[in-house]
Amino acid sequence: MTSAATFEELLTEGATVPVDGWDFSWFAGRATEERPPWRYHRLLADRMSRATAALDLETGGGEVLAGIPRPPALLVATESWPPNVAVARRNLRPVGGTVVATGEARPLPFRDDCVDLVVSRHPVHTPWSEIARVLVPGGRFLSQQIGAGTVRELAEAVRGVRQDGPGRADQQTGQAVAAAAAAGLRVVDLRKATLRMAFHDIAAVVHFLRKVVWTVPDFTVERYRPQLARLHKRIVAEGEFVAYARRFLIEAVKPV
């Protein structure tokens, strides 16, 4: 869509782009997000290359996990959103990954002490006690998480009220460390970053809110049309809308 597209055309485009999987390539040229300095993909590849059995929680469409160059002998992923399960199975087949559809049920459907690595990128929920249960002694958990208050600027612009932004207590680094310790894990690395995001048209905003549903949980185009119209005018006038993603990296080990 060109820069001359109307508000209605952009709304329609953002509302009809498929949201299955966890591929953000559609945003190229329309939105940008600064990457965390720790380079999660590099850390993931390193930990996977040294593992013999690994589990990826909430794999989404499996796009991140599919990029590892040296997968372990046993590679399993879980996913709870049904549209993503088929996408993840297709993406992980080349690296020998098996995808288990878990629904929202806990506990994890795996035996005790069965993997030496658990990973998760941007989990909605981190089941610390279950992670500790399935890890072998000496096993490791690596996760890049969404910090509380991420993209609060966008949530406030759409909802029209000031708020802390998306996030729960377990998305605060302090609570995450405490939860890991309570589960019997020892945190060996903890890093935080605030990352600039920029949206260049309202279609990108709409697609993002449909895809990252916890930003504005009750979002629909019709419900927030007046707010989207105001945001569209702001983007046209200023060239972009800037928000900030909060991320943290946590790595923990299960004591021997």
C-alpha positions in Angstrom: 0.0 0.0 0.0 1.4 3.4 -0.9 1.7 6.5 1.3 -1.4 7.9 -0.5 -3.6 5.1 0.9 -6.7 6.4 2.7 -7.4 5.7 6.4 -10.1 3.2 5.4 -7.8 1.3 3.0 -5.1 1.1 5.6 -7.6 -0.2 8.2 -8.8 -2.8 5.8 -5.3 -3.9 5.0 -4.3 -4.2 8.7 -7.5 -6.0 9.6 -7.1 -8.7 6.9 -3.5 -9.7 7.0 -3.2 -13.3 8.4 -1.9 -13.5 12.0 -1.1 -17.2 12.1 2.4 -18.0 13.3 5.0 -15.7 14.7 6.5 -14.3 11.5 6.8 -10.5 11.5 8.2 -10.1 8.0 5.0 -8.3 6.8 6.1 -5.2 8.9 9.2 -4.6 6.7 9.1 -1.0 5.7 6.1 -0.3 7.9 7.3 -0.7 11.4 10.7 -1.3 13.1 11.8 -2.6 16.5 15.2 -2.4 18.0 16.8 -5.7 18.8 18.0 -6.6 22.3 21.8 -6.4 22.7 22.2 -9.9 23.9 21.2 -11.5 20.6 18.8 -14.2 21.8 19.1 -16.2 18.5 22.9 -16.5 19.0 22.4 -17.7 22.6 19.7 -20.1 21.6 21.9 -21.6 18.9 24.8 -22.0 21.3 22.7 -23.7 24.1 21.0 -26.0 21.6 24.3 -27.1 20.1 25.4 -28.4 23.5 22.1 -30.0 24.5 21.0 -33.7 24.0 17.3 -33.2 24.7 15.6 -29.8 24.6 12.1 -28.4 25.1 10.8 -25.1 23.7 7.8 -23.7 25.5 5.2 -21.6 23.6 7.0 -22.0 20.3 4.5 -19.9 18.3 4.9 -20.9 14.7 8.3 -22.3 15.4 10.1 -19.7 13.4 12.7 -18.9 16.0 13.5 -22.5 16.9 13.7 -23.5 13.2 16.7 -21.2 12.8 19.1 -23.2 15.0 22.0 -24.6 13.0 22.7 -27.7 15.2 19.6 -29.1 16.8 19.9 -31.7 19.6 19.1 -35.3 19.2 15.7 -34.8 20.8 13.8 -31.6 20.2 10.2 -31.0 21.4 8.1 -27.8 21.4 4.8 -27.0 22.9 2.1 -24.6 21.5 -1.3 -23.8 22.9 -2.9 -21.7 20.1 -4.4 -24.1 17.6 -3.7 -22.1 14.4 0.0 -22.1 15.3 0.3 -25.8 15.8 0.2 -26.8 12.2 2.6 -23.9 11.3 5.0 -24.9 13.9 5.0 -28.6 12.8 5.7 -27.5 9.3 8.6 -25.2 10.3 10.2 -27.5 12.8 10.1 -30.7 10.6 13.4 -29.8 8.9 15.3 -29.6 12.3 13.7 -32.8 13.6 11.4 -31.0 16.0 8.1 -32.5 17.4 5.3 -30.2 18.4 2.9 -31.0 21.2 -0.4 -29.2 21.3 -0.9 -28.5 25.0 -4.0 -26.3 25.2 -4.0 -24.3 28.4 -3.6 -27.3 30.7 -0.8 -27.6 33.3 1.2 -29.6 34.2 3.5 -30.1 31.2 2.9 -33.5 29.6 6.4 -34.7 30.1 8.1 -36.9 32.8 10.4 -35.7 35.4 14.1 -35.1 34.6 13.7 -35.6 30.9 15.5 -32.7 29.2 18.7 -30.8 29.8 17.5 -27.6 28.2 14.3 -25.6 28.3 13.9 -22.4 26.3 11.1 -20.0 25.7 10.9 -16.7 23.8 8.2 -14.3 24.9 6.1 -16.7 26.9 2.7 -15.6 28.0 3.2 -17.7 31.1 6.4 -19.2 32.7 5.6 -22.4 34.6 8.7 -22.3 36.8 7.9 -25.3 38.9 7.2 -27.4 35.8 10.4 -26.2 34.2 12.3 -27.3 37.2 10.5 -30.6 37.3 11.3 -31.6 33.7 15.0 -30.4 33.8 17.6 -32.9 34.7 20.0 -31.9 37.5 22.4 -29.5 36.0 19.9 -28.6 33.2 19.4 -25.0 32.0 16.5 -22.7 31.3 17.0 -19.8 28.8 14.2 -17.2 28.1 13.7 -13.8 26.5 10.7 -12.3 28.2 8.3 -9.4 27.6 8.7 -6.9 30.5 5.8 -5.3 32.2 4.8 -2.0 30.6 6.0 -3.0 27.1 4.5 -0.8 24.4 2.4 1.0 27.0 2.6 4.1 24.8 0.6 2.4 22.1 -1.8 0.9 24.5 -2.5 4.3 26.0 -2.9 5.9 22.6 -5.5 3.4 21.6 -7.4 3.1 24.8 -7.1 6.7 25.7 -6.2 6.2 29.3 -2.9 6.0 31.2 -1.9 2.6 32.3 1.1 0.5 33.3 0.8 -1.3 30.0 0.6 -5.0 29.2 2.2 -7.3 31.6 1.7 -9.3 34.8 3.6 -9.6 38.0 5.7 -12.5 36.6 6.9 -10.2 33.8 8.8 -8.1 36.3 12.5 -9.2 36.7 12.3 -9.2 40.5 9.3 -11.5 40.5 10.9 -13.7 37.9 14.0 -14.2 39.9 12.0 -14.9 43.0 9.8 -17.4 41.2 12.8 -19.2 39.8 14.4 -19.5 43.2 11.1 -20.8 44.7 11.1 -23.5 42.1 14.6 -24.5 43.1 16.4 -22.9 40.1 19.5 -20.7 40.4 19.5 -17.6 38.2 22.9 -17.2 36.5 22.1 -14.4 34.0 19.6 -11.5 34.1 19.6 -8.6 31.6 17.1 -5.8 30.8 16.6 -3.6 27.7 14.2 -0.9 26.6 13.9 -0.9 22.8 12.5 1.7 20.4 9.6 0.7 18.2 8.2 2.8 15.4 5.0 2.4 13.4 4.9 4.2 10.0 1.2 3.7 9.1 -2.1 2.7 10.9 -2.2 -0.6 9.0 0.9 -1.7 10.9 -0.7 -0.6 14.2 -3.9 -2.6 13.5 -1.9 -5.7 12.4 0.3 -5.5 15.5 -2.7 -5.2 17.9 -4.4 -8.2 16.2 -1.2 -10.3 16.4 0.1 -9.3 19.8 -3.3 -9.6 21.5 -2.2 -8.8 25.1 -1.3 -5.2 24.1 -5.0 -4.2 24.0 -6.9 -7.4 25.0 -10.3 -6.2 23.8 -9.1 -4.7 20.6 -11.2 -4.7 17.4 -11.1 -2.1 14.6 -14.7 -1.1 15.1 -14.4 -0.7 18.9 -11.4 1.6 18.6 -12.1 3.3 15.3 -12.1 6.9 16.7 -8.8 6.3 18.5 -7.3 4.7 15.4 -8.4 7.7 13.3 -6.7 10.1 15.7 -3.6 8.0 15.7 -3.6 7.8 11.9 -3.6 11.7 11.7 -0.8 11.8 14.2 1.3 9.3 12.1 0.6 11.3 8.9 1.6 14.5 10.6 4.7 13.2 12.4 5.8 10.4 10.1 5.7 7.7 12.7 4.4 6.7 16.1 7.1 5.7 18.7 6.6 3.2 21.5 9.1 1.2 23.6 9.3 -2.6 24.1 10.6 -3.8 27.4 12.5 -7.1 27.3 14.6 -9.1 29.8 16.8 -12.2 29.4 16.8 -14.7 32.2 18.9 -17.9 32.4 18.8 -20.3 35.3 20.2 -23.7 36.1 18.8 -26.6 38.2 21.4 -27.5 40.9 23.1 -30.9 40.7 
